[in-house]
Amino acid sequence: MSREESVRLARALIEFREAEGISERELARRTWLSEATFRTFEGDRGDLPTPIVARSFEGVLGWAPGSIKATPSEAMGREPSADSAIDLE
């Protein structure tokens, strides 16, 4: 995550919590993410969030889907399982 994007996300999360008058715990409850996740990104210490975290942040902040860059799934060490493979032949 570029420094500029990281600062933008951190500010947005803090401003949202302050505007709503809610704690990290309440924000975590609303988004199904951990309080540690918010501390990481609000503290501007995070790498790119995973797609799930990025979409949760976008949802709660009211941002368009895809407006927060996310870690590509390949970088997360995930490979498609045999069960999810589709034979197109």
SEGU-135228 format. One record per residue (C-alpha): residue in one letter; y, x, z. Coordinates in steps of 0.5 Angstrom, whole numbers, padded with zeros to 4 digits, always signed. Example, Ala and Ser with C-alpha at 12.3 -4.5 7.8 and 13.67 -1.06 7.14 Angstrom:
// residues 2
a-0009+0025+0016
s-0002+0027+0014
END
This chain:
// residues 89
m+0000+0000+0000
s+0007+0003-0002
r+0012+0004+0004
e+0016-0001+0001
e+0011-0006+0001
s+0008-0005+0008
v+0015-0005+0011
r+0016-0012+0007
l+0010-0015+0010
a+0011-0012+0017
r+0018-0016+0017
a+0015-0022+0014
l+0010-0023+0019
i+0015-0021+0025
e+0020-0026+0022
f+0015-0031+0021
r+0012-0031+0028
e+0019-0031+0031
a+0022-0037+0027
e+0016-0041+0029
g+0016-0038+0036
i+0009-0036+0036
s+0005-0031+0039
e+0000-0026+0035
r-0006-0030+0039
e-0003-0036+0036
l-0002-0033+0029
a-0009-0031+0029
r-0012-0037+0031
r-0008-0041+0025
t-0011-0036+0020
w-0017-0034+0023
l-0016-0027+0023
s-0016-0022+0029
e-0010-0020+0033
a-0011-0013+0032
t-0010-0015+0024
f-0003-0017+0026
r-0002-0011+0030
t-0004-0006+0025
f+0000-0010+0019
e+0006-0011+0024
g+0006-0004+0026
d+0007-0002+0019
r+0000+0002+0020
g-0004-0001+0015
d-0007+0001+0009
l-0008-0005+0003
p-0011-0011+0007
t-0017-0014+0004
p-0017-0020-0001
i-0019-0025+0005
v-0013-0022+0009
a-0008-0022+0004
r-0010-0029+0002
s-0009-0031+0009
f-0002-0027+0010
e+0000-0031+0003
g-0002-0038+0006
v+0001-0037+0013
l+0008-0034+0010
g+0008-0039+0004
w+0008-0033-0001
a+0005-0034-0008
p-0003-0032-0009
g-0003-0025-0011
s+0004-0023-0008
i+0001-0018-0003
k-0003-0013-0006
a-0010-0012-0004
t-0016-0007-0003
p-0020-0008-0010
s-0027-0010-0008
e-0030-0004-0011
a-0026+0000-0006
m-0029-0004+0000
g-0036-0001-0002
r-0039-0008-0004
e-0044-0009-0009
p-0046-0015-0012
s-0052-0018-0009
a-0059-0019-0013
d-0058-0026-0011
s-0051-0027-0014
a-0053-0024-0020
i-0053-0028-0026
d-0057-0027-0032
l-0053-0029-0038
e-0058-0028-0044
END
